[in-house]
Amino acid sequence: MSLVKLKSKTGVLLINLGTPEAPTAKALKPYLNEFLNDKRVISIPTPLRRLLVNGIILNTRPKQSAEAYEEIWTENGSPLRIATEALTEAVAQKLKSEYANVDVRHAMRYGTPSIESVMVRMMNEGVDRFVVMPLYPQYASSSTGTALEEVYRVAASRWVTPSIEVVPPFFNEDAWLDAQVAVAQDGLKSFGADHVLFSFHGVPVDHLTDCDATGHHCQRVENCCGTASTANNMCYGHHCNLTAQALAKKLGLPEGSWSYAYQSRLGRSKWIGPYTDEVVVDFAKNGVKRLAMFSPAFIADCLETIEELGIRAKEDFLEAGGEDFHLAPCVNASSEWVEGCVKLLKRSSYI
């Protein structure tokens, strides 16, 4: 008697951070409430986090953030949403041309479409296994970690729990690095930078120390992020260090002509440094006239790249004595990144 082979349907889920629905304080408040009340984003006891977020931050930050979002908003909406949707559509076309049983969607960790709504819809349409790709090159608990926690929560809520494979952080993968170089190198060459700065999104220092299960490496060993160890295998700072080194090598940047720093710190706790907003001023004051900047913690241009770097960091640099500034684009939905993304996804045994 021959066995019946069951057909499986694979759901590919691309996850990005999210975006408000509009560049207004009214739209920002629920978005920031969901985002900042995540225990992996602000990792303090829940009562204190709620007091901080609901009692202080949400009374002032929505208006400030709305003004920043207005600077980058397009007639088609948020740049991050536009890039994520375009990437999803292009990846879907590539995969579906080869695999009939693959359904490709995107979800946002905060805002819409939510991870839960997309996963439930896909499972109701027959998806019984997922390939999940958080669109963050480096691992951080506040990005990849929280996205996967939500994926696992939704999966665990089903009586028939789907199988899940996760595309690991791709901070040192040629599929992503080569795409970043391809979209940026022409502009970088024509600009003629005195110095190149790789600016990564910052995280609190305790987010790094919490990744060190040994308790003896992070912040205890000199140049801990630059020293490979089993203790920092999943450390965000170590991943950023390796990304910066790999990009500098692929771009052919001489030693001493590049460095990296961290942006977007929030609150009074100690964050990983050096800080981008301080570094750009120091460069200008110390003779750097032409500064080029990359933001390789992001695959899509967004508030942190376009407004924080492309507008504010540029202004700070020029006001401090710099002469010209260039911001390299993220990979967004470029053909090079679509190919790279597909390459990473096709490593899954489910595709």
N, C-alpha and C positions, 0 to 999 in steps of 0.2 A: 504494500500500500504506500503510495507516495504521499509525502507530507505537503500540506498546503503552505505556501510561502506568503506570509502576510505583507501587505504593502504598507510602508511607513511614509509619512509626509513630514518633511523637515522644514522647520521655521527658522529662518535666519533673522536675528534681531540685532540691529545696530542701535546702540544707546548713546545719546549725547546728554549734556547737562540739562538743557532746557532754556526757555526764554519766556518773558512775560508776553501776554497777548497784545499789549499796546504800550507805547512809551508814556504811560500816565501813572500818577501816584496811585490811583484806584486799582490799576492792573498790577502794579508792582507789589502792593501790600500782600495779597494772597500768595503771590509767587515767592516773595522773600520770607513770608511766614513758614511756608513749606520747606524752603531751602535752609534757612538758618535755625529752624527747630529740629533739624536732623542731628541726632547725637553724634554722628560721624563727622559732621561739619564743625559744630561747636561742641567739643567733647568735655563738657562740664556737667555736674549733676543736673538732672532734669528740672528740678524746681528753680535752680539758679539760671539755667538756660532760658526757661520760659520768662522769668523775671527780666532778664537782660533783653531778650528779643521782643517780647510783647509789651514790656513796660518802658523800654528805652528806644531800641533800634527802630521798631516799626512806627514810632512817632516822628522820626526825622528822616530815616534813610529812603523811604519810598519816593519822596519828593526829590531828593538829591539824585537818586538813581534814575528817575524818570527824565530829569534834565540831561543826564549823560546818554540815556537811550535815544533821546530826541536827536542827538548829534549823529547817530549812526543809522537811524531807522530809514528804510527805503519804502518806495511806493508798494513794494511787494512784501513788506514786513521786515522781520528781524533777519539780519545777515546769517546768523547761526542756523535759523530754521530753513532759510532758502538753501544754504549749502548742504545741510543734512538731508533735506528732501531730494535734492538733485543727486547727491551721492547714492542714496537708497535706490532711486529710480535707475541709475546707470548700473549699479551692481546687480540689481534684479534682472535687467536685460541681459547682462553678461552670463549670469548663472542659469537663467531660465532657457537660454539658447542651448545649454548643454544638459541641464537636469530638469526634467519635467516635474519632479516631486518636490521642488524647492520653492518656498514662499518667502519673499524678502520684505521686511517692514522695518520701520524705525520707531523708536520711542524716546521719550525724554524722562530723565529721573525726576525733574520738577516741572510742573506745568503740563501741557498737553502736546501730543497724546501720551498719556501715562503708560508706564510699563505694564501695569495691571490691565488696563483697558485693551492694549494691543495683544498681550499674551492670551487673555481670555477669548478675545475674538478669534485669534489664530487657532487656539485649541478647539473652540466650538466649530471651526471649519475643517477640523481633521488633523491638525498638526499634533504629533505625538512625541516629537523630539526637537530640541532647539540647539542651534549654534548661536551663542551669544557673543557679541563683540562690543565691549565698551570702547568708545572712540577716544580713549585717552592713551597716549603712547607710554607714559610712565605710570606705575601703580601708586595710588594714594588711597588711603581708607576713605577720604572725603570725596573721591570721584569714582574710581573703579570699585572700591569696597562697598560703598553704599548702593551703587547700581546693582551689583551682584546680590547683595543682601535682599533687595527688593525682588529680584528675579526668583531667588530661592523661596522667598515668602509666598509669592504668588503660586509657584509650582507646588509648594507643600500644601496649599489650601485645596488642591484638587484631590478627589478620591483616587483618580488614576493620575499619578504624578508623572509628568513627562521626563524623559531623559534629557540631560543638559550637558553640552560641551561648551567650554569657554575659550575664546581666543585670548591667549595670555598677553600681557603688556608687550608692545612691539617697539620699545624705545631703542633697541639696537638691531632692528630688522632692516635689511636692505630694501625690502618692499616698501617701507615707509620712508626711510632715510633718502633713498634715491629719488622718490617722488618730491620730497621737500627740496632737495638740491635742484631738481629739474625745473621746478616752478620759480625758484629764486635766483639761480646763478646768473642769468643774463642781466637782470636788474642790478645785482651786486657788482658784476664786472663793469658795467657802464657807469655806476655811481663812483667807484674808486674810493672806498672807505679808508680812513686812517685806522679805524678800529671797528670790529664786529662784536656786538653784545648779544648773547643768547639770553633772553629773559623768560624765565619759567614762572608759572603761578606759584606763589608762596604757600606754605603750610606752617602751622605752629610747630615749634621744635618738639613738643611732646607727642605729636603725631609720628615723628621719626623714632623717638626713643621707644615708643610703644611697639614698634615693628621689630625691635631688637630683643628677641627672646632670651638671649644670654645675659643681657644687662651689663655687658662689659665692653661693648664696642662703640655704640652711638654716643657721641659727645664725650667719649672717654679716650678714644684713640685719636692722635693727631691726624688731621685730614681724613676723618672717618668716612666721609662720603666718597673720597677718592681712593680709598683702600678697599679692595675686594675682600669679602669675608662671607662666610655662611650667615653671619649675623645681620648683614645688610643686603642679602639677596633680593628682598622685596622692599627695600628702602627707597622712598621717593627721591631723596637727595642723591643717593648713589646712582639711580636711574638717570637723573638729570645730568650728573657728571659724565656718565658714559654717552648720553645723547650728544652733549656739547662736544666732547672729544671726537665722536664719530662724524658729526657734521663738519667740524673744522677740518678734519682729515679729508673728507670727500670734497670739500670746497677748496682745498689746497691752501688753507690759511696758515701763514708762518707762525711759529711759536712767538707769543707775545703780542700778536695782532688781534687776539680775540680773548674773550672772557665770558663768564655767565653770572647772572644775578637773579633775584626773585622779586616779583611784584605782587600787588593786590593784598597786602596785609590788612587785617581788621582787628581792632581792639588793642589792648595794652599788653597782652601776653607776648612772650618772646617768640618771634618767627624766624625761620631759616633765612640766613642772609648770605651775601650782602644784598641790600635793598636797591632795586632798580632805580627808584626815584632819586636816591642819593648818589648812586654811581654815575648817572648821566651828567649830573651837575659837576661832579669831581672830574670827569673826563674833560668837559669843556674848560674848566678852570686850569687843567694841567696840559692844555695844548692840543687836545683832539679837536680837529675842525670839522671832520666829516665822519659822522657816526652812522653805521648801519645796524639794524636790529632785527633779530628773528624772535619768534615766539613759539618755540617747538614743544610747548606743553599742550598746544591746541591743534586740532586738525581743521578747524573752521574759524575763519575770522569772525570776531564777536566783540562785545563791549570791551573786554580786556585787551584786545589787540588794536582795534580801530580807534577807540576813544582813549583808553588809558595810555597806550604806547604811541599811536599815530598822531594823537592830538596833544595830550598833556605832557608826555615824556619829551616830545619834540619841542614844545614850548619851553620846558625847563632847560633843555640842552641849549637852545638858541639864546635864551635870555641870559644864560651863564657864560656866553661867549663862543659857543659853537657856531659854525657857519652853514652847515647843511646836514640833513637827516634823511635816512632812507629806512622804511619799514618793509621787510620782505613779506610777501603774502603767505598765508597758510596754504596747505595743500587743497583745502576745500573739496570741490568735486572735479578736480583736474583729471584729465585722462590718465595721467601717470599714477595718481592715487587710486583711481578706480581699479586699474590693473593691479596695483599693489594690494589693495583691500581684498580683491577677489583671490589673489594668490594666498593671502593669509587665511582666508575662509576655507579654501579648498584643501587645506591641510587636515581639516576635520574628517573623521571617519564617517560622519553622517551625510556628507555631500558626495 
